């Protein structure tokens, strides 16, 4: 399968500005997501400066920036500021705070105010159902279900995501994101389920070039890699 054959949209997940700009050059990358963990890993120290730099380079594809407060009133203030940064900005709101208190009322208020949300860290179908119940049908929204982490628990993610999709698509402007994929094969899983979007880090996106590759050739290249690395390391027996 070639990348253009996919129905699911590919969003690049990261916070390295150079990497984001590189992905922006690829028309099949339809949007971008970030989060505080990725930003910290990338060495971001000034949130606003980072956002300004990214939005200057990527002005016309959706980009999600996340609130980081644990207090709902402060989350609301952060969400409104983030939303003001650009027309292509989506505001990531975690489904709960760190005390496990649901964000549903905040989601209701912000969605009613026509702020495009990306509700994140969603795992359970009950959470999906409650998020959908609090989103304004007239406002675009994303619901990010962490299918990869669901799979980490030994649960099969495809039926879970199919059930989530049925709930999210009750709203005409809401889209389901297959979040936290663990392997390139998850792109085909998300596509088969009918997910609207899958987020992928740049290292996973780079592996898309192996789609349809001859397995015999892939085997040979792997043997060559082992041999070359042994030579470079100077191993002797």
Backbone bond lengths (Angstrom), bond angles and torsions (degrees), N, CA, C in turn:
res aa  C-N    CA-C-N  psi(-1)  N-CA   C-N-CA  omega(-1)  CA-C   N-CA-C  phi
1 X - - - 1.474 - - 1.522 109.75 -
2 X 1.326 116.22 131.95 1.456 121.14 175.22 1.524 109.29 -89.72
3 X 1.316 115.94 156.92 1.462 120.68 -176.46 1.530 111.66 -57.04
4 X 1.340 120.91 -43.09 1.479 119.52 -179.92 1.523 114.14 -62.66
5 X 1.336 118.02 -17.14 1.458 120.60 -179.10 1.526 112.52 -77.96
6 X 1.317 118.08 -10.50 1.459 121.48 -177.93 1.524 110.76 -75.65
7 X 1.311 115.72 139.16 1.468 120.50 171.78 1.527 110.14 -85.31
8 X 1.331 117.10 -34.61 1.451 121.13 -179.67 1.532 109.51 -68.80
9 X 1.326 116.60 139.25 1.459 121.14 178.76 1.523 109.84 -84.73
10 X 1.327 115.89 141.38 1.458 121.99 -179.83 1.524 109.88 -98.94
11 X 1.335 116.03 123.11 1.459 122.69 173.43 1.528 108.23 -111.15
12 X 1.318 117.48 133.45 1.461 122.00 177.39 1.527 109.42 -83.15
13 X 1.317 115.22 131.05 1.467 122.25 -176.28 1.522 108.56 -110.04
14 X 1.327 117.14 113.27 1.457 119.64 -178.55 1.513 111.29 176.64
15 X 1.342 115.10 177.56 1.463 119.96 -179.54 1.523 111.66 -141.12
16 X 1.322 117.13 12.12 1.456 121.07 173.06 1.529 107.54 -86.18
17 X 1.322 116.35 115.44 1.464 119.88 -171.53 1.521 111.14 -59.87
18 X 1.320 117.81 -44.08 1.465 120.30 -179.41 1.531 110.51 -61.25
19 X 1.331 116.15 -41.56 1.455 119.93 178.34 1.511 112.32 -65.81
20 X 1.342 116.79 -38.27 1.460 120.34 178.06 1.526 111.01 -65.20
21 X 1.328 115.84 -43.01 1.464 119.77 179.71 1.530 110.34 -64.47
22 X 1.332 116.64 -38.92 1.460 120.13 177.05 1.529 110.74 -59.98
23 X 1.327 116.85 -43.14 1.456 120.25 178.79 1.528 111.76 -69.33
24 X 1.318 117.27 -29.65 1.464 121.18 178.33 1.526 111.16 -63.67
25 X 1.334 116.80 -26.75 1.468 120.74 179.15 1.531 111.77 -71.37
26 X 1.318 116.75 -12.24 1.463 121.32 -177.28 1.528 108.73 -99.95
27 X 1.310 118.21 113.94 1.472 120.55 -173.49 1.521 113.60 -63.98
28 X 1.329 118.09 -19.08 1.458 120.18 -179.45 1.525 112.31 -81.92
29 X 1.324 118.11 -6.08 1.462 121.01 169.86 1.527 106.72 -87.01
30 X 1.325 116.41 113.62 1.462 121.28 -170.89 1.525 114.17 -95.49
31 X 1.335 117.60 -8.61 1.454 119.67 -179.60 1.520 110.01 -175.93
32 X 1.343 114.68 -178.99 1.457 121.24 -174.11 1.530 110.27 -140.82
33 X 1.323 115.39 147.20 1.464 121.16 172.90 1.521 109.05 -132.13
34 X 1.311 114.89 148.79 1.460 122.35 175.66 1.529 107.39 -133.88
35 X 1.319 116.46 171.23 1.462 121.46 169.61 1.520 108.47 -158.35
36 X 1.327 118.93 164.56 1.470 120.06 -176.53 1.526 114.08 -60.00
37 X 1.325 118.16 -31.89 1.459 120.30 179.10 1.524 110.64 -66.95
38 X 1.333 116.58 -45.64 1.457 120.20 177.37 1.530 111.11 -64.11
39 X 1.332 116.82 -38.27 1.463 120.29 179.80 1.526 111.12 -65.04
40 X 1.325 116.40 -43.55 1.466 119.40 178.15 1.521 110.86 -62.85
41 X 1.328 116.40 -42.18 1.465 121.02 178.70 1.524 111.42 -61.42
42 X 1.330 116.42 -34.66 1.465 121.14 -179.97 1.520 112.75 -82.33
43 X 1.325 117.56 -1.75 1.459 121.14 177.90 1.511 114.89 84.06
44 X 1.342 117.85 17.40 1.462 120.82 178.34 1.519 109.67 -70.30
45 X 1.325 116.95 128.15 1.469 121.67 178.63 1.529 112.29 -116.29
46 X 1.325 117.62 -23.84 1.459 122.08 -179.62 1.531 108.09 -118.33
47 X 1.328 116.30 105.39 1.473 121.13 -174.10 1.525 111.06 -60.36
48 X 1.334 116.90 -50.12 1.465 119.69 -176.52 1.525 111.56 -63.16
49 X 1.331 116.62 -42.63 1.465 119.96 -179.10 1.529 110.29 -63.93
50 X 1.313 116.18 -40.68 1.470 120.53 177.08 1.522 110.05 -60.38
51 X 1.322 116.95 -47.67 1.460 120.76 -178.46 1.528 111.17 -63.04
52 X 1.318 116.95 -42.57 1.471 120.04 179.22 1.534 110.78 -60.21
53 X 1.332 116.15 -43.85 1.460 120.17 -179.03 1.529 110.70 -63.75
54 X 1.323 116.05 -44.38 1.466 120.36 -179.24 1.526 110.82 -64.16
55 X 1.322 116.65 -45.01 1.465 120.35 -175.62 1.523 111.90 -71.71
56 X 1.319 117.10 -28.17 1.465 119.04 174.70 1.521 110.65 -67.57
57 X 1.330 116.09 -33.94 1.467 120.60 -178.60 1.524 112.46 -85.42
58 X 1.351 116.03 -28.41 1.470 121.18 -175.69 1.532 107.73 -128.61
59 X 1.337 117.19 81.78 1.468 119.51 -173.19 1.520 115.57 -90.15
60 X 1.334 117.88 -7.91 1.465 118.27 -166.31 1.525 114.35 -135.55
61 X 1.330 117.90 19.31 1.461 120.77 170.64 1.527 108.10 -130.78
62 X 1.328 117.09 148.18 1.469 118.74 -175.35 1.526 112.29 -61.72
63 X 1.335 114.82 137.80 1.462 122.11 178.00 1.523 107.94 -133.19
64 X 1.314 116.98 130.07 1.462 121.58 179.11 1.527 110.36 -101.60
65 X 1.334 115.26 125.83 1.463 122.69 172.19 1.531 107.61 -116.45
66 X 1.326 116.43 143.08 1.465 120.33 -170.76 1.526 112.69 -106.33
67 X 1.332 116.07 141.40 1.459 120.42 168.59 1.526 108.50 -68.45
68 X 1.330 116.62 160.51 1.461 118.71 -178.45 1.526 113.41 -135.01
69 X 1.319 117.28 1.17 1.465 119.70 175.86 1.529 110.18 -72.03
70 X 1.326 114.91 159.63 1.464 120.07 174.79 1.532 111.10 -106.62
71 X 1.327 115.59 0.53 1.466 122.45 -179.62 1.526 108.43 -107.85
72 X 1.312 116.92 130.05 1.460 119.96 -172.06 1.523 112.85 -64.94
73 X 1.330 118.89 -37.22 1.460 120.01 177.75 1.526 110.78 -64.12
74 X 1.321 116.19 -41.93 1.467 119.22 178.21 1.523 110.88 -70.19
75 X 1.342 116.96 -35.85 1.468 119.84 173.95 1.524 110.53 -56.68
76 X 1.321 116.33 -42.09 1.464 120.75 -179.01 1.524 110.62 -61.99
77 X 1.332 116.71 -42.54 1.472 120.49 178.41 1.520 110.73 -64.55
78 X 1.331 116.30 -44.63 1.458 119.51 178.42 1.530 111.10 -62.67
79 X 1.312 116.28 -40.43 1.470 120.52 -178.87 1.522 110.62 -62.34
80 X 1.308 116.65 -42.54 1.465 119.68 -178.69 1.529 110.90 -67.60
81 X 1.338 117.20 -37.64 1.467 118.40 176.89 1.522 110.61 -66.43
82 X 1.342 116.85 -47.33 1.468 120.20 -179.27 1.528 110.44 -58.77
83 X 1.323 116.85 -42.67 1.467 120.52 -179.70 1.522 111.68 -62.16
84 X 1.332 117.30 -27.61 1.466 121.21 -178.34 1.520 112.73 -76.59
85 X 1.317 117.94 -9.13 1.465 120.84 -175.20 1.521 113.19 -72.50
86 X 1.321 118.73 -21.53 1.460 119.63 179.82 1.513 112.08 175.17
87 X 1.329 114.92 157.17 1.465 119.86 -179.58 1.524 112.22 -68.00
88 X 1.316 117.15 -22.27 1.464 120.49 -179.04 1.527 112.71 -94.62
89 X 1.339 116.88 9.81 1.468 121.37 -177.27 1.528 110.09 -90.37
90 X 1.338 115.05 132.79 1.457 122.77 171.32 1.523 107.81 -113.74
91 X 1.314 116.02 143.75 1.461 121.20 -176.21 1.519 110.26 -101.79
92 X 1.325 115.72 120.35 1.464 120.40 177.70 1.527 109.72 -83.28
93 X 1.322 115.28 124.73 1.464 122.95 176.88 1.526 107.40 -119.72
94 X 1.330 118.96 122.98 1.473 119.22 176.23 1.522 110.21 -66.93
95 X 1.313 115.90 148.05 1.461 120.73 -175.13 1.527 112.06 -66.04
96 X 1.339 117.64 -24.92 1.465 122.66 172.79 1.522 107.76 -139.86
97 X 1.340 115.86 169.52 1.463 118.64 166.97 1.531 108.62 -88.74
98 X 1.336 117.50 -174.11 1.466 119.68 -175.28 1.523 113.04 -71.38
99 X 1.321 117.75 -11.40 1.466 120.97 176.54 1.529 111.41 -92.71
100 X 1.333 116.32 3.63 1.456 120.56 179.91 1.511 113.89 80.40
101 X 1.336 117.21 11.95 1.470 121.02 179.18 1.536 108.76 -80.73
102 X 1.312 119.03 125.42 1.469 120.97 -175.44 1.527 112.57 -62.81
103 X 1.323 115.22 147.78 1.469 122.23 179.48 1.525 112.44 -94.04
104 X 1.321 117.75 15.45 1.457 120.66 -168.22 1.529 113.14 -62.14
105 X 1.311 118.16 -40.75 1.460 119.35 -179.65 1.528 111.07 -66.23
106 X 1.331 116.28 -39.03 1.466 119.98 175.83 1.524 110.12 -63.93
107 X 1.316 117.08 -42.21 1.463 121.23 177.21 1.519 110.21 -58.91
108 X 1.341 116.54 -43.53 1.464 120.46 179.65 1.527 110.83 -60.67
109 X 1.335 116.83 -46.13 1.464 120.68 -177.34 1.531 111.82 -64.51
110 X 1.314 116.45 -46.39 1.459 120.28 -176.03 1.524 111.15 -69.95
111 X 1.316 117.34 -41.08 1.457 120.61 179.24 1.528 110.61 -65.83
112 X 1.317 116.86 -38.46 1.468 120.64 176.40 1.520 111.60 -64.80
113 X 1.348 115.84 -26.44 1.470 120.97 178.28 1.526 111.73 -85.14
114 X 1.325 117.32 10.42 1.465 124.76 176.63 1.536 112.40 68.18
115 X 1.318 117.43 28.57 1.457 122.04 173.46 1.530 108.24 -90.93
116 X 1.319 116.47 124.78 1.461 120.75 179.74 1.522 109.00 -75.07
117 X 1.320 115.59 117.69 1.461 121.53 -176.31 1.525 111.17 -103.61
118 X 1.321 113.64 152.88 1.460 122.29 167.09 1.526 104.74 -122.26
119 X 1.306 116.70 98.18 1.471 120.59 -177.64 1.522 107.44 -79.16
120 X 1.331 116.26 119.89 1.449 120.92 -167.28 1.520 112.43 -117.03
121 X 1.344 114.19 169.33 1.475 122.75 -179.06 1.525 111.74 62.05
122 X 1.321 116.35 31.63 1.467 122.06 177.68 1.533 108.65 -85.36
123 X 1.324 116.44 131.76 1.464 121.32 -179.59 1.526 112.19 -122.55
124 X 1.331 117.57 -48.29 1.461 120.47 -170.18 1.529 111.32 -92.72
125 X 1.335 115.14 156.87 1.459 119.96 176.60 1.518 111.17 -68.70
126 X 1.329 117.81 -30.78 1.462 119.92 174.36 1.523 110.36 -61.78
127 X 1.328 117.19 -40.44 1.464 120.04 176.80 1.524 110.55 -63.33
128 X 1.326 117.49 -43.80 1.461 120.50 178.47 1.522 109.95 -58.94
129 X 1.328 116.36 -46.40 1.458 121.36 -178.49 1.529 110.84 -59.70
130 X 1.327 116.87 -43.15 1.460 120.62 -177.85 1.530 111.71 -72.49
131 X 1.322 117.11 -36.99 1.461 119.79 176.02 1.525 109.93 -60.97
132 X 1.314 116.26 -48.73 1.472 121.08 -179.39 1.527 110.55 -58.95
133 X 1.310 117.12 -38.25 1.469 121.10 -178.87 1.520 112.23 -65.84
134 X 1.340 117.56 -22.46 1.466 120.58 -176.34 1.531 113.44 -105.43
135 X 1.328 118.08 -5.17 1.459 120.49 176.18 1.525 110.26 -82.19
136 X 1.323 116.34 144.08 1.456 121.35 176.06 1.528 108.74 -77.79
137 X 1.329 118.46 124.60 1.464 120.28 -177.82 1.526 113.60 -59.89
138 X 1.329 117.29 -22.13 1.461 120.27 -177.52 1.525 113.05 -86.67
139 X 1.328 117.44 -7.20 1.458 121.41 -175.68 1.526 110.24 -109.65
140 X 1.326 118.35 129.24 1.466 119.44 176.29 1.524 111.01 -59.54
141 X 1.322 115.99 148.29 1.468 120.92 -178.96 1.519 109.31 -157.87
142 X 1.334 113.78 156.24 1.457 122.01 172.60 1.520 108.54 -119.87
143 X 1.320 116.47 144.33 1.463 122.08 173.12 1.520 106.59 -121.81
144 X 1.341 115.97 114.21 1.463 121.67 -176.39 1.519 110.03 -96.56
145 X 1.321 115.61 107.57 1.464 121.10 176.86 1.531 107.57 -99.40
146 X 1.322 115.99 126.37 1.463 121.26 -172.69 1.528 110.41 -82.76
147 X 1.332 114.14 74.78 1.462 120.69 -175.54 1.520 112.14 -59.79
148 X 1.327 117.13 -36.96 1.451 119.96 -179.78 1.508 112.70 -63.68
149 X 1.305 116.66 -40.47 1.468 119.98 178.92 1.527 111.00 -74.86
150 X 1.320 116.63 -30.96 1.473 119.35 171.77 1.522 109.06 -60.13
151 X 1.332 116.91 -44.61 1.464 120.93 179.26 1.530 111.21 -64.69
152 X 1.333 117.31 -31.68 1.469 120.33 178.43 1.528 111.94 -61.11
153 X 1.319 117.23 -22.44 1.469 120.87 -179.94 1.524 112.25 -86.38
154 X 1.339 117.19 2.00 1.458 120.93 -178.81 1.510 113.98 89.88
155 X 1.331 117.15 6.03 1.463 121.20 178.17 1.529 110.16 -92.20
156 X 1.310 116.57 141.95 1.458 121.86 176.80 1.532 108.86 -73.34
157 X 1.335 118.47 118.82 1.467 118.90 -172.84 1.521 115.29 -78.37
158 X 1.326 118.90 -23.44 1.465 119.00 -172.27 1.532 113.20 -64.27
159 X 1.345 120.33 -48.90 1.463 117.99 176.66 1.522 112.65 -64.32
160 X 1.324 115.68 -33.75 1.463 120.48 177.23 1.530 110.25 -61.59
161 X 1.324 116.29 -45.09 1.458 120.10 -178.57 1.524 111.42 -72.56
162 X 1.327 117.24 -31.73 1.466 119.57 176.45 1.525 110.48 -64.29
163 X 1.338 115.91 -39.87 1.463 119.85 177.96 1.526 110.54 -68.01
164 X 1.333 116.45 -39.28 1.467 120.34 177.73 1.524 110.74 -63.79
165 X 1.327 116.21 -39.77 1.465 120.52 -179.53 1.525 111.25 -61.53
166 X 1.331 116.24 -41.89 1.463 119.65 179.85 1.525 110.85 -60.95
167 X 1.324 117.09 -36.05 1.461 121.09 178.80 1.521 111.43 -72.46
168 X 1.330 116.62 -46.67 1.467 120.53 -177.41 1.519 110.95 -63.77
169 X 1.319 117.09 -36.97 1.456 120.22 -176.91 1.527 113.33 -78.21
170 X 1.318 117.03 3.96 1.462 119.41 167.78 1.526 110.85 -67.12
171 X 1.334 115.76 -21.85 1.462 121.45 177.78 1.526 108.95 -100.80
172 X 1.323 118.18 132.14 1.466 120.44 -173.34 1.515 114.46 -67.91
173 X 1.335 118.12 -23.35 1.461 120.34 -175.39 1.525 113.18 -116.07
174 X 1.319 117.03 13.22 1.466 120.58 -179.91 1.522 109.86 -99.32
175 X 1.337 116.01 144.97 1.453 122.16 179.93 1.525 109.78 -128.25
176 X 1.325 115.13 145.34 1.457 121.34 179.34 1.524 109.93 -96.40
177 X 1.341 115.05 131.71 1.464 121.61 176.08 1.523 109.31 -106.81
178 X 1.334 116.38 127.64 1.464 122.59 168.93 1.522 105.48 -82.69
179 X 1.323 117.47 104.39 1.457 122.19 -174.84 1.522 111.03 -102.50
180 X 1.303 115.66 160.30 1.472 126.09 177.21 1.524 113.47 55.75
181 X 1.336 118.42 47.73 1.468 118.78 176.20 1.518 110.78 -63.18
182 X 1.328 115.11 150.83 1.458 120.75 -177.38 1.523 113.14 -106.09
183 X 1.337 116.95 -17.66 1.465 120.70 -177.44 1.515 108.83 -155.81
184 X 1.331 114.91 162.53 1.465 120.30 -178.16 1.523 111.27 -61.08
185 X 1.325 117.20 -32.58 1.466 120.59 -180.00 1.524 111.68 -56.64
186 X 1.334 117.04 -25.49 1.464 120.09 179.32 1.525 112.36 -62.03
187 X 1.332 117.39 -23.72 1.466 119.95 175.52 1.526 109.88 -61.74
188 X 1.323 115.66 -44.16 1.461 119.60 178.43 1.518 111.26 -68.49
189 X 1.336 116.82 -35.57 1.460 120.35 175.70 1.531 110.55 -61.19
190 X 1.324 115.81 -49.26 1.462 120.14 -179.10 1.517 111.30 -62.69
191 X 1.321 116.10 -39.56 1.457 120.81 179.80 1.530 110.62 -65.56
192 X 1.333 116.23 -41.57 1.460 120.24 -179.02 1.521 111.97 -66.23
193 X 1.334 116.25 -37.39 1.464 120.79 178.97 1.522 111.05 -68.82
194 X 1.336 116.24 -30.22 1.460 120.59 -176.07 1.507 113.46 100.07
195 X 1.350 116.70 14.22 1.469 119.80 177.33 1.520 110.15 -55.79
196 X 1.295 115.64 146.39 1.455 120.04 -179.85 1.522 111.81 -73.87
197 X 1.343 115.82 -37.46 1.465 121.52 -170.15 1.524 108.78 -144.55
198 X 1.334 116.35 148.31 1.456 121.64 165.60 1.524 107.36 -129.16
199 X 1.321 116.58 134.11 1.463 121.06 175.91 1.520 108.27 -94.45
200 X 1.334 116.08 137.39 1.461 120.64 -178.48 1.525 109.90 -140.62
201 X 1.330 115.85 137.45 1.457 120.04 173.93 1.529 109.55 -70.24
202 X 1.321 115.81 162.30 1.462 119.51 -175.76 1.528 112.24 -62.34
203 X 1.337 117.99 -32.92 1.453 119.00 -179.99 1.531 110.97 -66.40
204 X 1.336 116.96 -36.90 1.465 119.27 175.14 1.520 111.56 -71.08
205 X 1.319 116.73 -40.58 1.463 119.73 179.34 1.524 111.03 -60.26
206 X 1.332 116.45 -35.62 1.463 120.11 179.66 1.526 111.62 -62.80
207 X 1.328 116.53 -29.30 1.460 120.80 -178.27 1.523 112.74 -76.08
208 X 1.323 117.47 -10.04 1.466 119.35 178.35 1.526 112.01 -61.47
209 X 1.335 116.12 -21.91 1.462 119.63 179.64 1.522 112.14 -64.90
210 X 1.346 117.43 -16.20 1.466 120.66 -179.81 1.527 112.78 -85.39
211 X 1.331 118.13 -4.05 1.463 120.23 179.20 1.529 110.47 -55.04
212 X 1.326 117.13 126.53 1.449 121.79 175.89 1.513 114.71 76.99
213 X 1.328 117.74 6.75 1.460 121.05 -176.27 1.524 110.86 -67.05
214 X 1.327 116.09 144.40 1.453 121.11 176.97 1.527 109.72 -64.07
215 X 1.333 117.75 127.07 1.457 120.79 -174.67 1.522 112.36 -70.63
216 X 1.333 116.94 -31.66 1.450 119.06 176.10 1.513 111.84 -64.23
217 X 1.323 116.60 -42.99 1.458 121.05 177.24 1.524 110.76 -65.06
218 X 1.333 115.61 -39.82 1.463 120.29 178.90 1.538 110.13 -62.59
219 X 1.329 116.15 -39.38 1.463 120.85 177.48 1.524 110.90 -61.21
220 X 1.337 116.33 -46.96 1.454 120.86 -179.61 1.529 110.89 -61.01
221 X 1.323 116.97 -44.52 1.463 120.34 179.91 1.526 111.39 -61.90
222 X 1.333 116.61 -34.73 1.459 120.14 179.48 1.527 110.78 -68.56
223 X 1.344 116.82 -42.62 1.463 120.74 176.37 1.528 110.28 -61.11
224 X 1.325 116.17 -42.89 1.468 120.11 178.46 1.527 111.62 -62.06
225 X 1.332 116.35 -38.17 1.461 119.95 178.21 1.522 110.90 -62.02
226 X 1.349 116.58 -47.60 1.460 119.88 179.35 1.528 110.94 -58.30
227 X 1.344 116.76 -45.44 1.460 121.56 -179.25 1.523 111.53 -62.88
228 X 1.329 116.83 -46.60 1.462 120.08 -178.59 1.522 112.09 -63.90
229 X 1.317 116.58 -39.59 1.468 119.62 179.72 1.528 110.89 -67.98
230 X 1.329 117.17 -36.88 1.468 119.69 176.45 1.529 110.96 -63.40
231 X 1.343 116.70 -41.74 1.453 120.38 178.21 1.529 111.59 -64.68
232 X 1.337 116.14 -44.62 1.468 120.34 -179.40 1.519 111.79 -62.64
233 X 1.343 115.69 -33.84 1.470 119.81 179.59 1.517 112.26 -78.20
234 X 1.326 117.69 -13.93 1.458 121.35 179.53 1.508 114.29 70.65
235 X 1.326 117.31 31.92 1.478 120.07 -177.29 1.527 110.19 -66.54
236 X 1.344 115.67 142.77 1.447 123.29 176.26 1.521 109.35 -136.57
237 X 1.336 116.16 141.98 1.477 120.75 173.92 1.523 108.36 -125.79
